[in-house]
Amino acid sequence: MVGLVYNPAEPQSVLALEVIRKACAEQGLSLEVTPVSSSTDAVMAAQVLVSKGVQAFFAMPDNTVFASFEALKKVCDQARLPVFTSESGLVARGALAAYGADFHAWGRQVGAQAARILEKGDSSGTQLEEVAIRKRVFNPKSAALLGIRMPAGFEPVSAP
């Protein structure tokens, strides 16, 4: 069972939750979700999720989760739960692993799109683009703490 807290007032969180629900269903994983509205709520919700027996925690791309991440991580560390995410920045802050946007490549992608708009002189016909390049990263310190050996294909990320 995967535990997750999110702030339903954040549109990106609601969208991400839909994607995560679908991915969990496809993989046969149960998902325990708790909505929160503040950092304090997030920590208490994580403690409740741990008491319900979640086996892993997913840190959403959510401002409430970002603001409370170290406290959420502490709850997960005490329960020896791995924290997964889609944000490499949270891996640098202690999450075990992420599969998400390569921010440097994404910046180049957005720059190319901006150049096309500037060249054309207007933005009409411009379509939203999904991130084209994603990568897998992990935190070696968190992996060691949990006794997890990461498979090939994951790049180590160190704390900033």
Backbone torsions as a table, in degrees:
resi	resn	phi	psi	omega
1	MET	NA	132.4	179.2
2	VAL	-102.2	132.2	177.2
3	GLY	-100.4	146.7	-176.8
4	LEU	-153.3	135.7	169.7
5	VAL	-116.0	149.1	178.8
6	TYR	-155.7	159.2	177.6
7	ASN	-101.7	109.5	-177.1
8	PRO	-66.1	-10.0	176.9
9	ALA	-80.5	-7.8	-179.3
10	GLU	-102.8	112.3	-175.5
11	PRO	-56.1	-37.6	179.9
12	GLN	-65.2	-29.5	178.7
13	SER	-72.5	-40.7	178.6
14	VAL	-63.9	-43.5	177.9
15	LEU	-63.8	-46.3	179.7
16	ALA	-61.6	-38.9	179.6
17	LEU	-61.0	-39.9	177.6
18	GLU	-60.3	-43.4	179.9
19	VAL	-64.9	-43.4	-178.3
20	ILE	-67.8	-41.2	177.2
21	ARG	-57.5	-45.6	-179.0
22	LYS	-64.0	-45.6	-179.3
23	ALA	-62.4	-42.6	178.9
24	CYS	-63.3	-43.9	179.4
25	ALA	-60.9	-42.6	179.6
26	GLU	-64.1	-30.9	-178.5
27	GLN	-93.9	-0.4	179.9
28	GLY	73.8	25.2	179.8
29	LEU	-99.2	139.8	174.1
30	SER	-86.3	149.1	-176.3
31	LEU	-126.9	125.1	177.5
32	GLU	-108.2	114.1	-172.8
33	VAL	-114.3	136.3	175.9
34	THR	-130.2	118.9	176.3
35	PRO	-75.1	144.3	179.4
36	VAL	-138.0	162.1	178.3
37	SER	-124.6	-4.7	-179.6
38	SER	-149.5	166.6	177.5
39	SER	-61.4	-39.9	178.8
40	THR	-62.0	-44.2	177.4
41	ASP	-60.4	-38.5	-177.0
42	ALA	-62.0	-43.3	-179.3
43	VAL	-66.7	-45.3	178.5
44	MET	-63.0	-39.5	179.0
45	ALA	-64.4	-39.7	177.7
46	ALA	-62.0	-40.5	178.0
47	GLN	-63.2	-39.7	177.4
48	VAL	-65.2	-42.3	178.8
49	LEU	-61.1	-41.2	177.6
50	VAL	-61.6	-43.4	-179.8
51	SER	-65.8	-22.6	177.1
52	LYS	-83.1	-5.3	175.0
53	GLY	92.0	23.4	176.6
54	VAL	-60.4	149.7	-177.8
55	GLN	-105.1	-11.5	177.5
56	ALA	-156.5	161.5	-179.1
57	PHE	-126.2	138.4	174.7
58	PHE	-111.2	121.2	178.7
59	ALA	-89.1	112.9	-176.3
60	MET	-69.3	158.4	169.7
61	PRO	-78.8	78.3	-166.6
62	ASP	-141.5	132.9	-177.7
63	ASN	-63.0	-34.4	178.0
64	THR	-66.3	-42.5	177.7
65	VAL	-65.4	-44.1	179.0
66	PHE	-58.1	-43.7	-176.9
67	ALA	-67.3	-28.8	-176.6
68	SER	-108.4	12.5	-169.4
69	PHE	-57.5	-46.7	-177.5
70	GLU	-60.8	-38.6	178.0
71	ALA	-69.9	-39.2	175.8
72	LEU	-62.5	-43.6	-180.0
73	LYS	-61.2	-40.4	179.4
74	LYS	-61.2	-42.5	177.4
75	VAL	-60.5	-45.0	-179.5
76	CYS	-67.9	-40.2	178.6
77	ASP	-61.2	-42.7	179.9
78	GLN	-62.3	-31.2	179.2
79	ALA	-94.1	2.3	-178.0
80	ARG	55.6	45.3	178.8
81	LEU	-103.6	135.1	174.2
82	PRO	-73.5	144.7	176.8
83	VAL	-111.5	121.6	176.9
84	PHE	-109.3	159.3	-177.7
85	THR	-160.2	176.6	172.8
86	SER	-110.2	6.4	-174.5
87	GLU	-114.0	115.1	179.8
88	SER	-62.7	-28.2	177.4
89	GLY	-63.1	-34.6	177.2
90	LEU	-74.0	-27.4	174.6
91	VAL	-66.7	-42.0	176.5
92	ALA	-62.1	-27.9	179.5
93	ARG	-88.2	-1.8	173.6
94	GLY	129.9	-9.7	175.9
95	ALA	-62.3	153.0	-178.6
96	LEU	-68.1	-52.0	-172.7
97	ALA	-155.1	159.5	176.9
98	ALA	-145.1	150.7	166.6
99	TYR	-126.8	111.3	-175.9
100	GLY	-164.2	-169.1	-175.2
101	ALA	-58.9	137.4	167.2
102	ASP	-83.7	103.8	-170.8
103	PHE	-63.3	-32.2	177.0
104	HIS	-67.2	-45.8	178.3
105	ALA	-65.4	-37.5	179.2
106	TRP	-64.2	-40.8	176.8
107	GLY	-60.3	-42.9	177.1
108	ARG	-64.0	-39.6	179.4
109	GLN	-62.7	-45.3	179.8
110	VAL	-66.9	-39.0	177.0
111	GLY	-60.9	-41.2	178.3
112	ALA	-64.6	-39.3	178.3
113	GLN	-65.7	-42.6	178.1
114	ALA	-62.6	-40.1	179.0
115	ALA	-62.6	-39.8	178.0
116	ARG	-63.0	-40.3	179.6
117	ILE	-65.5	-45.6	-179.7
118	LEU	-64.2	-39.2	179.4
119	GLU	-64.7	-41.3	-179.1
120	LYS	-74.1	-31.2	179.8
121	GLY	95.0	-7.0	173.4
122	ASP	-157.5	169.7	-174.9
123	SER	-102.5	6.6	-179.2
124	SER	-60.6	139.1	-179.7
125	GLY	82.5	-3.7	179.0
126	THR	-71.2	130.8	-178.9
127	GLN	-105.7	151.3	171.6
128	LEU	-64.6	142.9	178.8
129	GLU	-121.0	135.4	171.7
130	GLU	-74.1	156.7	175.0
131	VAL	-59.0	128.5	-175.7
132	ALA	-84.9	-33.0	-175.9
133	ILE	-120.3	126.1	177.3
134	ARG	-120.3	158.6	177.6
135	LYS	-141.9	161.9	178.2
136	ARG	-106.2	127.7	179.3
137	VAL	-133.0	157.5	176.7
138	PHE	-145.2	161.2	178.6
139	ASN	-102.2	110.4	-177.7
140	PRO	-58.2	-36.9	-179.5
141	LYS	-65.6	-43.2	178.9
142	SER	-66.7	-39.6	178.1
143	ALA	-61.4	-44.0	179.8
144	ALA	-64.4	-42.6	179.6
145	LEU	-57.8	-38.2	-178.0
146	LEU	-91.6	-5.5	-178.0
147	GLY	69.3	33.5	-177.9
148	ILE	-107.5	131.2	175.0
149	ARG	-101.3	119.7	-175.4
150	MET	-77.2	143.8	178.7
151	PRO	-73.4	164.6	177.2
152	ALA	-58.1	150.4	177.8
153	GLY	101.3	-5.4	177.2
154	PHE	-104.0	129.7	176.8
155	GLU	-89.3	137.1	174.9
156	PRO	-72.1	143.2	175.9
157	VAL	-122.8	135.4	177.5
158	SER	-107.0	161.7	178.8
159	ALA	-62.9	146.7	-179.4
160	PRO	-64.6	NA	NA
